Amino acid sequence: MQPYLFPHNGYFQLMNAVDKFVVYDDVSFIKSGWINRNKILINKVTSTFTVPLIKASSNALIKDIKIDKNTRWRKKLLKSIQQSYHRAPYFSQVFELVSDVIMGGSIFIKDMHLHSFSLIKTYLGINTCITDSSVIYKNDQLKGQNRVLDICRLEKANHYINSIGGRRLYDKQAFCQAGIKLSFIDSEDIVYPQFNERFVPQLSIIDVLMFNSPESTHEMLDKFKLL
């Protein structure tokens, strides 16, 4: 999976469901995607927050894109999160985690992703091994499904799991011919209290963690079926 900024709960369902999670960091950056932005509640309304980048372009690889050095956006983002969630039941510990990521001094956006994944993994008790595609596989000359199959071959994998959006990208027969089972995660609807207001789905994991204990959030990770 491409690395996303504090992605929604389904991303961590996938991470928790596998033995090894491959961060696809040596593919092209997608503008208006989720690599450097996500959604939270600000004043109880869905709002998008963004980490500003330097010369972000679809011609650049995710792993090579740097974060804006200006620290003002970091303080402004944390202030917005603090003001919006300070009454959430798990604010203290989650805000500390988010602050560690935002103020952690990451130079590249990829490093911010990996730092957040590491902290959230520990917080939720996820034991999955994470690796980045640029470091190990050295097969970026391959594209699309062929590259995924080669990564599976190099890992000696017998089961590859992707998000539900991958159904339009990957062919089960091709994986079967390679001796690999192909599955897609179909997440159940997850609802939890948000300031006693009407529930807003598909927000960043930040929102989930603010309102749910680590134990309750971990239980949510198993609420899916494989197709």
MIBAFI-129930 format. One record per residue (C-alpha): x, y, z; residue in one letter. Coordinates in steps of 0.001 Angstrom, whole numbers, padded with zeros to 6 digits, always signed. Layout:
BEGIN
XYZA...
***
This chain:
BEGIN
+000000+000000+000000M+001083+003560-000633Q+001859+005319+002649P-000929+007634+003794Y-000986+010315+006460L-002752+009044+009591F-005017+006873+007386P-008481+005619+008313H-009150+002486+010339N-009326+000185+007296G-005647+000810+006545Y-004721-000573+009959F-007117-003481+009518Q-005039-004486+006522L-001796-003946+008409M-003003-006090+011314N-004275-008877+009031A-000911-009707+007452V+002514-010991+008488D+004375-008352+006501K+003060-004972+005372F+004891-003456+002389V+004887+000334+002206V+004885+001164-001512Y+007115+004240-001343D+008932+004170-004686D+005887+004912-006843V+004714+008268-008144S+003237+010832-005795F-000485+011411-006359I-001716+014963-005985K-004995+015408-004117S-004547+011935-002639G-004040+010904+000982W-000254+010897+001097I-000043+014259+002851N-003607+014954+003988R-006578+013444+005770N-009857+014296+007488K-010693+014997+011109I-013466+016818+012946L-012821+020500+013551I-015601+022197+015494N-017531+018946+014960K-017416+019398+011178V-015426+017268+008712T-012266+019166+007760S-009188+018274+005759T-005744+018853+007234F-002622+018925+005068T+001118+018605+005590V+002719+021074+003137P+005371+019611+000861L+008266+020956-001190I+007906+020614-004977K+005436+017745-004760A+004859+016458-008268S+003434+013377-009950S+006864+013094-011582N+008469+012493-008181A+008508+009308-006126L+006843+009376-002718I+010096+008506-000963K+011869+011563-002404D+009347+014231-001416I+010319+016542+001418K+008149+018285+003990I+008009+022078+004183D+010645+023177+006703K+008483+025971+008103N+007363+025022+011607T+004321+027315+011715R+002052+024789+009998W+003032+022147+012566R+002031+024324+015508K-001156+025453+013747K-002205+021862+012972L-001590+020700+016541L-003517+023662+017904K-006493+022790+015670S-006414+019170+016839I-006105+020234+020470Q-009014+022668+020275Q-011220+020157+018461S-010540+017049+020541Y-009512+018253+023997H-012746+016875+025461R-012418+013480+023774A-011971+010646+026301P-008522+009560+025098Y-007214+012988+024156F-004117+013084+026384S-002380+009950+025175Q-003420+010332+021550V-002445+013992+021339F+000980+013066+022705E+001325+010451+019950L+000194+012856+017214V+002495+015601+018529S+005431+013200+018449D+004771+012560+014757V+004058+016147+013698I+006908+017696+015682M+009267+014756+015202G+011518+016487+012709G+010877+014201+009734S+012456+015638+006586I+010671+013382+004088F+006933+012731+004137I+007691+008997+003944K+009568+009231+007247D+006569+010884+008886M+004387+008012+007659H+006739+005363+009013L+007099+007155+012337H+003328+007336+012747S+002902+003675+011772F+005489+002627+014333S+003856+004574+017164L+000312+003486+016298I+001411-000142+015942K+002845-000061+019447T-000163+001793+020858Y-002629-000737+019410L-000526-003866+019914G-000103-004632+016207I+002838-007020+015671N+003083-006871+011884T+006501-006352+010304C+006651-003234+008097I+009088-002758+005250T+009373-000220+002433D+009501-001367-001175S+012392+000935-002120S+014810-000639+000363V+014478-004355-000304I+013041-005474-003621Y+014903-003460-006286K+012259-004244-008919N+010874-000820-009736D+011327-001572-013430Q+008202-003709-013089L+004778-002108-012975K+001337-002780-011517G+000325-006366-010888Q+003611-007768-012221N+005560-005919-009572R+003243-007040-006769V+003584-010630-007934L+007362-010291-007936D+007336-008916-004386I+005198-011873-003327C+007659-014228-005040R+010634-012606-003296L+008849-012907+000044E+007849-016529-000702K+004277-015470+000064A+001335-017817-000406N-001387-015254+000368H-001588-011617-000727Y-004197-009325+000825I-005087-005889-000499N-007721-003272+000230S-011128-003586-001404I-010124-000954-003964G-007587-003415-005368G-010334-005542-006929R-010133-003448-010082R-006338-003737-010212L-005500-007369-009534Y-006622-010610-011170D-007186-013658-008953K-006400-016060-011785Q-002974-014506-012347A-002157-014858-008655F-003505-018404-008583C-001227-019365-011488Q+001682-018063-009401A+000585-020216-006450G-000671-017240-004429I-004110-016730-002924K-005465-013210-003546L-007930-011649-001091S-009427-008230-000495F-010457-006737+002836I-014083-005670+002996D-014502-003631+006193S-017649-003689+008267E-019308-000387+009122D-017752+000915+012313I-019650+003381+014485V-018562+004965+017767Y-019595+008031+019814P-018287+011374+018564Q-019256+014132+021025F-022776+012645+021045N-023337+014005+017564E-024344+012216+014354R-021536+009817+013465F-019141+010880+010695V-017388+007872+009044P-014132+007503+007125Q-012067+009945+009154L-008394+009692+010022S-007277+007144+012609I-006721+010201+014826I-010479+010496+015271D-010880+006791+016015V-008152+006855+018654L-009485+009988+020330M-012826+008341+021091F-011831+004706+021665N-009444+002892+023973S-006515+000988+022448P-008318-002253+023315E-011593-001181+021671S-009763+000088+018595T-007861-003185+018294H-011165-005061+018368E-012321-002924+015421M-009339-004164+013426L-010958-007591+013169D-014286-006314+011840K-013897-007250+008200F-014312-010161+005840K-011994-011376+003108L-013369-011558-000411L
***
